[in-house]
Amino acid sequence: MSRRYDSRTTIFSPEGRLYQVEYAMEAIGNAGSALGVLAADGVVLVGEKKVTSKLLQTSRSAEKMYKIDSHLACAVAGIMSDANILLNTDPSGNYSGWKAAAVGANSQAAQSMLKQDYRDGLTREEAVALALKVLSKTMDSTSLTAEKLELAEVFLQPGTGEVQYQVCSPEAMGKLLAKAGLSQPAPEA
């Protein structure tokens, strides 16, 4: 019955449902997690990159983090075409702002941990540690690696006060994971 009503986002079914929005929300719920944490000196965004096959060449460009403007960035969960932006704008157009939020797979568990561990006045360094801790406990993967995560920060440049958007390199991500005690030791040859 839904076939006639699921080809457009603006056509309601007789039950009052928008199937395209429901399909997109389902895809987002199964996608890699993305979360954001507000710090006193900026915002930290972290996203899980889902690697579907070892044979698939991974993108060198950002997959989950996007700079929208000089002062605005977002993290997404899901396929970009129907992604759920971490501002919590869902495909239906509803939005809300948060001090800490998670979307994607296991977002309920991540949101619960954020609610428990978040406190006002976190530094960016503490926000990074919190975000990595939450992802380590909620990701479907058994171990965190720099290849499975993306991290970006938006903050005011000390001294100049200019807004800075910075994406963490894989090397820096590896160091952050090691510092947080979340990385696996390198396999021995």
Secondary structure, 3 states (H helix, E strand, C coil): CHHHCCCCCCCCCCCCCCHHHHHHHHHHHCCCCEEEEEECCEEEEEEECCCCCCCCCCCCCCCCEEEEECCEEEEEECCHHHCEECCCECCCCCCCCCCEEEECCCHHHHHHHHHHHCCCCCCHHHHHHHHHHHHHHHCCCCCECHHHEEEEEEEECCCCCCEEEEECCHHHHHHHHHHCCCECCCCCC
